[in-house]
Amino acid sequence: MAGHFEPLPGGGAAAPFDEVEISILRSLAVQLLELIGPGEEPDGDADPLAALFTEGPSEPPSDPVLARLFPDAYGGPDVVPDDDTHAASAEFRRYTENDLRARKREDALAMVRALDSLGPVVGGGEGGPGGAVLRLKPDECRQWLGALNDLRLALGTRLEVTDEEDGDALLRLPDTDPRKPMAVAYLWLGGLQETLVEALMT
């Protein structure tokens, strides 16, 4: 997996992906969508102002990945919250988590749509045999950055990555380790994210 992003003239970024990479990225994005859950159907007659104050959950998710994607706003992973901190986090979550879920859902959907737009490529396409070149507009790049970050957080949580040293340890996992495929995907997504940031800063 060696795909990386390069800047496009006038903004945006492009990266070649082979058929396997496209399939892996799409599968991961779909799994992320399933984890986040379906969005609520918009009510065309709903009051937009009232929608801003629709209450969401007040407690953090029980799934460790969702808890990482939707952390408490106050305190930290190594801090035992007191009653005031817990109450403040619950109040903040109640009015922000629905919007945050919607944004993460849209980012993952944007990734799926962009990959689907590549269509099947027969023979030696631009991205090599069975591959294609993905071209993203600046706003699509921002959504991809969000989705790549969420995917890395999800995989990193499953792999119990807590710091950079853990990431280095993933490189040394033997091929027989059942975590190896997930570790390779985690590191690859990090490279994609890094090159996309660099492409946007060029």
MODA-V65576 format. One record per pair of residues at least 12 apart in sequence whose ideal C-beta (glycine too) atoms are under 7 Angstrom apart, sorted by the first residue. I is the first residue (numbers start at 1). J is the second residue. D is the distance in whole Angstrom. If there is no record, write none. Layout:
i=I j=J d=D
i=I j=J d=D
This chain:
i=1 j=21 d=6
i=1 j=188 d=4
i=3 j=15 d=5
i=3 j=16 d=6
i=3 j=17 d=5
i=3 j=21 d=5
i=3 j=192 d=7
i=4 j=191 d=6
i=4 j=192 d=7
i=4 j=195 d=4
i=5 j=192 d=7
i=5 j=195 d=4
i=5 j=196 d=4
i=5 j=199 d=4
i=6 j=199 d=6
i=7 j=199 d=4
i=7 j=202 d=4
i=8 j=135 d=6
i=11 j=138 d=5
i=12 j=135 d=7
i=12 j=136 d=5
i=12 j=137 d=5
i=12 j=138 d=5
i=12 j=141 d=6
i=13 j=136 d=5
i=13 j=141 d=5
i=13 j=196 d=6
i=13 j=199 d=4
i=13 j=200 d=6
i=14 j=133 d=6
i=14 j=134 d=6
i=14 j=135 d=5
i=15 j=134 d=5
i=16 j=126 d=7
i=16 j=127 d=4
i=16 j=128 d=7
i=16 j=131 d=6
i=16 j=133 d=5
i=17 j=127 d=5
i=17 j=131 d=6
i=17 j=132 d=7
i=17 j=134 d=6
i=18 j=127 d=6
i=18 j=128 d=5
i=18 j=130 d=6
i=18 j=131 d=4
i=19 j=130 d=4
i=19 j=131 d=6
i=22 j=115 d=5
i=22 j=118 d=6
i=24 j=185 d=7
i=25 j=111 d=7
i=25 j=115 d=6
i=26 j=112 d=6
i=26 j=115 d=5
i=28 j=151 d=5
i=28 j=185 d=7
i=29 j=108 d=5
i=29 j=111 d=4
i=29 j=112 d=5
i=29 j=147 d=6
i=30 j=112 d=6
i=32 j=108 d=5
i=32 j=150 d=6
i=32 j=151 d=6
i=32 j=154 d=6
i=33 j=105 d=6
i=33 j=108 d=5
i=33 j=109 d=7
i=35 j=65 d=6
i=35 j=66 d=7
i=35 j=154 d=7
i=36 j=101 d=6
i=36 j=104 d=6
i=36 j=105 d=5
i=39 j=102 d=6
i=39 j=105 d=6
i=53 j=95 d=7
i=54 j=98 d=6
i=55 j=94 d=5
i=55 j=95 d=7
i=56 j=93 d=7
i=56 j=94 d=6
i=56 j=97 d=4
i=56 j=98 d=4
i=57 j=93 d=6
i=57 j=97 d=6
i=58 j=90 d=4
i=58 j=93 d=6
i=58 j=94 d=5
i=59 j=90 d=7
i=60 j=72 d=6
i=64 j=157 d=5
i=65 j=154 d=5
i=65 j=157 d=5
i=65 j=158 d=7
i=68 j=153 d=5
i=68 j=157 d=5
i=69 j=104 d=7
i=69 j=150 d=6
i=69 j=153 d=6
i=69 j=154 d=7
i=70 j=97 d=6
i=70 j=100 d=6
i=72 j=89 d=4
i=73 j=89 d=5
i=73 j=92 d=4
i=73 j=93 d=7
i=74 j=88 d=5
i=74 j=89 d=5
i=75 j=89 d=7
i=104 j=146 d=7
i=104 j=150 d=6
i=106 j=143 d=7
i=107 j=143 d=5
i=107 j=146 d=4
i=107 j=147 d=4
i=107 j=150 d=7
i=108 j=147 d=5
i=108 j=150 d=7
i=110 j=140 d=6
i=110 j=143 d=4
i=110 j=144 d=7
i=110 j=147 d=7
i=111 j=144 d=6
i=111 j=147 d=4
i=114 j=134 d=6
i=114 j=136 d=7
i=114 j=140 d=6
i=118 j=132 d=4
i=118 j=134 d=6
i=141 j=196 d=6
i=141 j=200 d=6
i=144 j=196 d=6
i=145 j=193 d=7
i=145 j=196 d=6
i=145 j=197 d=7
i=148 j=189 d=6
i=148 j=192 d=6
i=148 j=193 d=4
i=148 j=196 d=7
i=149 j=193 d=6
i=151 j=189 d=5
i=152 j=186 d=6
i=152 j=189 d=5
i=152 j=190 d=6
i=152 j=193 d=7
i=155 j=182 d=6
i=155 j=185 d=6
i=155 j=186 d=4
i=156 j=186 d=6
i=158 j=182 d=6
i=159 j=179 d=6
i=159 j=182 d=6
i=159 j=183 d=6
i=159 j=186 d=6
i=170 j=183 d=4
i=170 j=186 d=7
i=170 j=187 d=6
